[in-house]
């Protein structure tokens, strides 16, 4: 029987793509406190944006489910499309995208200060 450590689920062995990406960015930036803070904020924004995107995707999946299998009465159709939370999440996603754009521009400015050998 294999040791417990080898029986871990595959998911636990896979790298977190957001963490991998932000660690790569951190290596491309100057080793300064402001760069570390920027990378942390960017990581938070990425996670929050992906979370909001997941909520929007779930809304569309629910709509498809209703249209494929649910009753197609006028009331059910209006109710299926009347989800204020998805509109709020889209607004939030818009804000996160703008924030990411700003943070990436800041990272680009910081990256200019680093010798090109550090970007890998």
Backbone as a printed PyTorch tensor [residue, N CA C, xyz], in Angstrom:
tensor([[[  0.8410,  -1.1770,   0.0000],
         [  0.0000,   0.0000,   0.0000],
         [  0.8910,   1.2470,   0.0000]],

        [[  0.5990,   2.2560,  -0.8790],
         [  1.4560,   3.4370,  -0.9520],
         [  1.3220,   4.3010,   0.2930]],

        [[  2.3790,   5.0420,   0.6140],
         [  2.3020,   5.9540,   1.7550],
         [  1.2020,   6.9860,   1.5450]],

        [[  0.7130,   7.5310,   2.6360],
         [ -0.3640,   8.5200,   2.5730],
         [ -0.0110,   9.7080,   1.6950]],

        [[  1.2110,  10.1720,   1.7370],
         [  1.6020,  11.3400,   0.9440],
         [  1.4200,  11.0890,  -0.5450]],

        [[  1.6280,   9.8490,  -0.9820],
         [  1.4690,   9.5350,  -2.3970],
         [  0.0130,   9.3780,  -2.7890]],

        [[ -0.8640,   9.1930,  -1.8420],
         [ -2.2760,   9.0120,  -2.1360],
         [ -3.0320,  10.3340,  -2.1710]],

        [[ -2.3260,  11.4600,  -2.1180],
         [ -2.9800,  12.7760,  -2.1400],
         [ -3.6830,  12.9810,  -3.4720]],

        [[ -4.7920,  13.7010,  -3.4670],
         [ -5.4970,  13.9610,  -4.7180],
         [ -4.6210,  14.7380,  -5.6980]],

        [[ -4.8940,  14.5530,  -6.9720],
         [ -4.1180,  15.2120,  -8.0190],
         [ -4.1850,  16.7280,  -7.8660]],

        [[ -5.3400,  17.2740,  -7.4890],
         [ -5.4890,  18.7170,  -7.3650],
         [ -4.4930,  19.3260,  -6.3890]],

        [[ -4.1960,  18.6210,  -5.3060],
         [ -3.2780,  19.1830,  -4.3230],
         [ -1.8530,  19.2480,  -4.8530]],

        [[ -1.5410,  18.4730,  -5.8750],
         [ -0.1950,  18.4800,  -6.4390],
         [ -0.0490,  19.5080,  -7.5540]],

        [[ -1.1480,  20.0190,  -8.0500],
         [ -1.0730,  21.0030,  -9.1190],
         [ -0.7850,  22.3790,  -8.5400]],

        [[ -0.0490,  23.1760,  -9.2880],
         [  0.2880,  24.5290,  -8.8480],
         [ -0.9170,  25.4470,  -9.0150]],

        [[ -1.0200,  26.4030,  -8.1380],
         [ -2.0440,  27.4340,  -8.2190],
         [ -1.6370,  28.3870,  -9.3450]],

        [[ -2.4040,  28.4660, -10.4390],
         [ -1.9760,  29.2770, -11.5810],
         [ -1.8460,  30.7690, -11.2580]],

        [[ -2.6850,  31.2790, -10.3750],
         [ -2.5710,  32.6910,  -9.9960],
         [ -1.2750,  32.9130,  -9.2360]],

        [[ -0.9720,  32.0200,  -8.3110],
         [  0.2640,  32.1480,  -7.5320],
         [  1.4870,  32.0160,  -8.4400]],

        [[  1.4550,  31.0460,  -9.3500],
         [  2.5800,  30.8590, -10.2740],
         [  2.7970,  32.1300, -11.0950]],

        [[  1.7210,  32.7020, -11.5980],
         [  1.8240,  33.9080, -12.4280],
         [  2.3430,  35.0970, -11.6340]],

        [[  1.8310,  35.2790, -10.4260],
         [  2.2600,  36.4440,  -9.6520],
         [  3.6880,  36.2720,  -9.1250]],

        [[  4.0830,  35.0440,  -8.8200],
         [  5.4750,  34.8200,  -8.4190],
         [  6.4210,  35.1030,  -9.5770]],

        [[  5.9970,  34.7520, -10.7730],
         [  6.8200,  35.0520, -11.9550],
         [  6.9410,  36.5610, -12.1340]],

        [[  5.8340,  37.2640, -11.9580],
         [  5.8830,  38.7220, -12.0460],
         [  6.8010,  39.2970, -10.9710]],

        [[  6.7070,  38.7710,  -9.7610],
         [  7.5490,  39.2700,  -8.6650],
         [  9.0310,  39.1420,  -9.0020]],

        [[  9.3990,  38.0470,  -9.6690],
         [ 10.8010,  37.8590, -10.0520],
         [ 11.2400,  38.8530, -11.1210]],

        [[ 10.2840,  39.3920, -11.8760],
         [ 10.6050,  40.3410, -12.9430],
         [ 10.6720,  41.7840, -12.4430]],

        [[ 10.2640,  42.0050, -11.2060],
         [ 10.2360,  43.3600, -10.6470],
         [ 11.4000,  43.5700,  -9.6880]],

        [[ 11.7050,  44.8250,  -9.3830],
         [ 12.7730,  45.0930,  -8.4160],
         [ 12.4370,  44.4840,  -7.0570]],

        [[ 13.4530,  44.0830,  -6.3380],
         [ 13.2630,  43.5020,  -4.9990],
         [ 13.0690,  44.6410,  -4.0030]],

        [[ 11.8580,  45.2210,  -4.0320],
         [ 11.5260,  46.3480,  -3.1590],
         [ 10.1710,  46.0940,  -2.5220]],

        [[  9.9290,  46.7700,  -1.4160],
         [  8.6650,  46.6000,  -0.6900],
         [  7.4750,  47.0230,  -1.5400]],

        [[  7.5890,  48.1250,  -2.2900],
         [  6.4520,  48.5780,  -3.0860],
         [  6.1190,  47.5880,  -4.2000]],

        [[  7.1180,  46.9250,  -4.7460],
         [  6.8710,  45.9080,  -5.7700],
         [  6.1750,  44.6960,  -5.1580]],

        [[  6.5860,  44.3060,  -3.9590],
         [  5.9460,  43.1700,  -3.2820],
         [  4.4840,  43.4740,  -2.9720]],

        [[  4.2110,  44.6910,  -2.5310],
         [  2.8260,  45.0900,  -2.2440],
         [  2.0060,  45.0840,  -3.5300]],

        [[  2.5750,  45.6030,  -4.6060],
         [  1.8770,  45.6190,  -5.8890],
         [  1.5270,  44.2050,  -6.3370]],

        [[  2.4620,  43.2870,  -6.2050],
         [  2.2130,  41.8990,  -6.6040],
         [  1.1100,  41.2880,  -5.7390]],

        [[  1.1210,  41.5570,  -4.4480],
         [  0.0610,  41.0510,  -3.5660],
         [ -1.3020,  41.5990,  -3.9710]],

        [[ -1.3690,  42.8830,  -4.2640],
         [ -2.6350,  43.4960,  -4.6740],
         [ -3.1060,  42.9360,  -6.0080]],

        [[ -2.1700,  42.7320,  -6.9210],
         [ -2.5150,  42.1690,  -8.2140],
         [ -3.0400,  40.7440,  -8.0590]],

        [[ -2.4210,  39.9810,  -7.1720],
         [ -2.8970,  38.6180,  -6.9190],
         [ -4.3240,  38.6440,  -6.3700]],

        [[ -4.5870,  39.5390,  -5.4310],
         [ -5.9460,  39.6620,  -4.8900],
         [ -6.9400,  40.0350,  -5.9820]],

        [[ -6.5660,  40.9930,  -6.8240],
         [ -7.4550,  41.4080,  -7.9120],
         [ -7.7330,  40.2560,  -8.8720]],

        [[ -6.7060,  39.5000,  -9.2060],
         [ -6.9040,  38.3530, -10.0970],
         [ -7.8750,  37.3450,  -9.4930]],

        [[ -7.6960,  37.0400,  -8.2250],
         [ -8.5810,  36.0720,  -7.5680],
         [-10.0170,  36.5980,  -7.4960]],

        [[-10.1650,  37.8720,  -7.1490],
         [-11.5020,  38.4500,  -7.0540],
         [-12.1670,  38.5160,  -8.4230]],

        [[-11.3980,  38.8520,  -9.4500],
         [-11.9450,  38.8810, -10.8010],
         [-12.3820,  37.5070, -11.2760]],

        [[-11.5570,  36.5170, -11.0040],
         [-11.9270,  35.1480, -11.3820],
         [-13.1530,  34.6680, -10.6150]],

        [[-13.2680,  35.0640,  -9.3580],
         [-14.4400,  34.7120,  -8.5570],
         [-15.7000,  35.3490,  -9.1460]],

        [[-15.6200,  36.6250,  -9.4930],
         [-16.7660,  37.3140, -10.0960],
         [-17.1180,  36.6890, -11.4410]],

        [[-16.1010,  36.3560, -12.2140],
         [-16.3280,  35.7170, -13.5010],
         [-17.0190,  34.3660, -13.3240]],

        [[-16.6350,  33.6300, -12.2930],
         [-17.2870,  32.3560, -11.9910],
         [-18.7580,  32.5340, -11.6510]],

        [[-19.0780,  33.6040, -10.9150],
         [-20.4800,  33.8810, -10.5920],
         [-21.2810,  34.2020, -11.8500]],

        [[-20.6840,  34.9540, -12.7630],
         [-21.3600,  35.2820, -14.0220],
         [-21.5520,  34.0110, -14.8440]],

        [[-20.5250,  33.1740, -14.8870],
         [-20.6320,  31.9080, -15.6180],
         [-21.7290,  31.0310, -15.0200]],

        [[-21.8130,  30.9860, -13.6970],
         [-22.8560,  30.1900, -13.0390],
         [-24.2410,  30.7100, -13.3980]],

        [[-24.3770,  32.0160, -13.4920],
         [-25.6660,  32.6060, -13.8780],
         [-26.0750,  32.1230, -15.2720]],

        [[-25.1230,  32.1420, -16.2140],
         [-25.4410,  31.6890, -17.5590],
         [-25.7650,  30.1940, -17.5870]],

        [[-25.0830,  29.4140, -16.7750],
         [-25.3890,  27.9810, -16.6920],
         [-26.8040,  27.7690, -16.1610]],

        [[-27.1930,  28.5590, -15.1560],
         [-28.5590,  28.4670, -14.6310],
         [-29.5810,  28.8570, -15.6930]],

        [[-29.2810,  29.9030, -16.4530],
         [-30.1870,  30.3030, -17.5350],
         [-30.3440,  29.1870, -18.5560]],

        [[-29.2320,  28.5860, -18.9410],
         [-29.3020,  27.4760, -19.8950],
         [-30.1140,  26.3210, -19.3360]],

        [[-29.9140,  26.0250, -18.0580],
         [-30.6840,  24.9550, -17.4290],
         [-32.1720,  25.2390, -17.4460]],

        [[-32.5280,  26.4650, -17.1480],
         [-33.9420,  26.8470, -17.1690],
         [-34.5040,  26.7350, -18.5720]],

        [[-33.7710,  27.2150, -19.5540],
         [-34.2610,  27.1820, -20.9300],
         [-34.3210,  25.7670, -21.4940]],

        [[-33.4440,  24.8880, -21.0250],
         [-33.4390,  23.5160, -21.5430],
         [-34.4520,  22.6260, -20.8630]],

        [[-34.6460,  22.8020, -19.5460],
         [-35.4670,  21.8180, -18.8320],
         [-36.5770,  22.4200, -17.9840]],

        [[-36.4980,  23.6960, -17.6800],
         [-37.4850,  24.3080, -16.7990],
         [-38.7550,  24.6790, -17.5430]],

        [[-39.7690,  25.0550, -16.7780],
         [-41.0040,  25.5190, -17.4190],
         [-40.7360,  26.8400, -18.1480]],

        [[-41.3140,  26.9880, -19.3280],
         [-41.0620,  28.1760, -20.1310],
         [-42.2440,  29.1380, -20.0950]],

        [[-42.7650,  29.3430, -18.9220],
         [-43.8570,  30.3040, -18.7570],
         [-43.2870,  31.7160, -18.7680]],

        [[-44.1070,  32.7090, -19.0500],
         [-43.6170,  34.0940, -19.0070],
         [-42.9850,  34.4510, -17.6610]],

        [[-43.5820,  34.0030, -16.5730],
         [-43.0460,  34.3160, -15.2450],
         [-41.6790,  33.6670, -15.0420]],

        [[-41.5400,  32.4070, -15.4220],
         [-40.2520,  31.7300, -15.2190],
         [-39.1600,  32.3450, -16.0890]],

        [[-39.5080,  32.7820, -17.2840],
         [-38.5200,  33.4150, -18.1570],
         [-38.0550,  34.7550, -17.5940]],

        [[-39.0010,  35.5470, -17.1000],
         [-38.6330,  36.8340, -16.5020],
         [-37.7990,  36.6020, -15.2490]],

        [[-38.2110,  35.6490, -14.4180],
         [-37.4600,  35.3560, -13.1910],
         [-36.0460,  34.8660, -13.4940]],

        [[-35.9110,  34.0640, -14.5300],
         [-34.5880,  33.5380, -14.8810],
         [-33.6340,  34.6610, -15.2860]],

        [[-34.1460,  35.6640, -15.9500],
         [-33.2950,  36.7590, -16.3950],
         [-33.1700,  37.9000, -15.4110]],

        [[-33.9360,  37.8530, -14.3320],
         [-33.9830,  38.9710, -13.3820],
         [-33.1170,  38.6750, -12.1640]],

        [[-31.8090,  38.6480, -12.3800],
         [-30.8730,  38.3710, -11.2950],
         [-29.9830,  39.5950, -11.1010]],

        [[-30.2970,  40.3980, -10.1080],
         [-29.5180,  41.6090,  -9.8570],
         [-28.0950,  41.2930,  -9.4200]],

        [[-27.9080,  40.1410,  -8.7890],
         [-26.5590,  39.7910,  -8.3360],
         [-25.5900,  39.6910,  -9.5110]],

        [[-26.0300,  39.1320, -10.6240],
         [-25.1190,  39.0010, -11.7640],
         [-24.7660,  40.3820, -12.3170]],

        [[-25.7060,  41.3090, -12.2980],
         [-25.4080,  42.6730, -12.7480],
         [-24.3960,  43.3220, -11.8080]],

        [[-24.5720,  43.1070, -10.5110],
         [-23.6060,  43.6290,  -9.5350],
         [-22.2260,  43.0170,  -9.7460]],

        [[-22.1920,  41.7220, -10.0150],
         [-20.9040,  41.0510, -10.2290],
         [-20.2380,  41.5490, -11.5120]],

        [[-21.0480,  41.8270, -12.5410],
         [-20.4840,  42.3840, -13.7710],
         [-19.9060,  43.7770, -13.5280]],

        [[-20.6090,  44.5910, -12.7600],
         [-20.0810,  45.9140, -12.4020],
         [-18.7710,  45.7710, -11.6360]],

        [[-18.7560,  44.8390, -10.6910],
         [-17.5490,  44.6150,  -9.9010],
         [-16.4150,  44.1080, -10.7920]],

        [[-16.7420,  43.2070, -11.7070],
         [-15.7380,  42.6770, -12.6290],
         [-15.1420,  43.8110, -13.4660]],

        [[-15.9680,  44.7230, -13.8980],
         [-15.4910,  45.8860, -14.6450],
         [-14.4910,  46.6820, -13.8080]],

        [[-14.8250,  46.9130, -12.5490],
         [-13.9190,  47.6420, -11.6520],
         [-12.5960,  46.9020, -11.4670]],

        [[-12.6760,  45.5890, -11.3210],
         [-11.4600,  44.7880, -11.1320],
         [-10.5850,  44.8340, -12.3830]],

        [[-11.2060,  44.7670, -13.5490],
         [-10.4370,  44.8280, -14.7980],
         [ -9.7060,  46.1640, -14.9050]],

        [[-10.3830,  47.2510, -14.5530],
         [ -9.7240,  48.5620, -14.5750],
         [ -8.5820,  48.6240, -13.5650]],

        [[ -8.7970,  48.0380, -12.3950],
         [ -7.7520,  48.0220, -11.3680],
         [ -6.5530,  47.1890, -11.8280]],

        [[ -6.8230,  46.0530, -12.4590],
         [ -5.7360,  45.2220, -12.9840],
         [ -4.9450,  45.9740, -14.0500]],

        [[ -5.6450,  46.6870, -14.8850],
         [ -4.9690,  47.4710, -15.9260],
         [ -4.0170,  48.4860, -15.2860]],

        [[ -4.4940,  49.1550, -14.2550],
         [ -3.6690,  50.1440, -13.5530],
         [ -2.4570,  49.4730, -12.9080]],

        [[ -2.6910,  48.3590, -12.2290],
         [ -1.5910,  47.6800, -11.5390],
         [ -0.5650,  47.1240, -12.5350]],

        [[ -1.0320,  46.6180, -13.6620],
         [ -0.0960,  46.1100, -14.6660],
         [  0.7320,  47.2400, -15.2730]],

        [[  0.1340,  48.4090, -15.4290],
         [  0.9030,  49.5660, -15.9010],
         [  1.9660,  49.9490, -14.8680]],

        [[  1.6080,  49.8750, -13.5940],
         [  2.5890,  50.1480, -12.5400],
         [  3.7120,  49.1130, -12.5690]],

        [[  3.3450,  47.8550, -12.7790],
         [  4.3540,  46.7950, -12.8530],
         [  5.2710,  47.0120, -14.0530]],

        [[  4.7030,  47.4510, -15.1650],
         [  5.5160,  47.7160, -16.3520],
         [  6.5320,  48.8170, -16.0720]],

        [[  6.1030,  49.8470, -15.3730],
         [  7.0230,  50.9360, -15.0330],
         [  8.1360,  50.4360, -14.1120]],

        [[  7.7880,  49.5810, -13.1620],
         [  8.8040,  49.0260, -12.2550],
         [  9.7500,  48.0850, -12.9910]],

        [[  9.2100,  47.3240, -13.9380],
         [ 10.0250,  46.3450, -14.6640],
         [ 11.1040,  47.0230, -15.5010]],

        [[ 10.8700,  48.2570, -15.8960],
         [ 11.8860,  48.9910, -16.6600],
         [ 13.1440,  49.2280, -15.8380]],

        [[ 13.0070,  49.1490, -14.5270],
         [ 14.1270,  49.4350, -13.6310],
         [ 14.9630,  48.1980, -13.3210]],

        [[ 14.5970,  47.0610, -13.9010],
         [ 15.2700,  45.7950, -13.6020],
         [ 16.0630,  45.3540, -14.8220]],

        [[ 17.2940,  44.8550, -14.6470],
         [ 18.0380,  44.2950, -15.7830],
         [ 17.2430,  43.1700, -16.4330]],

        [[ 17.3360,  43.0250, -17.7370],
         [ 16.5120,  42.0660, -18.4810],
         [ 16.7580,  40.6170, -18.0890]],

        [[ 17.8470,  40.2810, -17.4480],
         [ 18.1170,  38.8920, -17.0670],
         [ 17.2040,  38.4250, -15.9500]],

        [[ 16.5330,  39.3270, -15.2590],
         [ 15.7030,  38.9550, -14.1160],
         [ 14.2640,  38.6120, -14.4760]],

        [[ 13.8520,  38.7110, -15.7220],
         [ 12.4570,  38.5460, -16.1110],
         [ 12.0310,  37.0970, -16.2860]],

        [[ 12.8740,  36.1480, -16.1000],
         [ 12.4900,  34.7480, -16.3330],
         [ 12.0710,  34.0560, -15.1070]]])
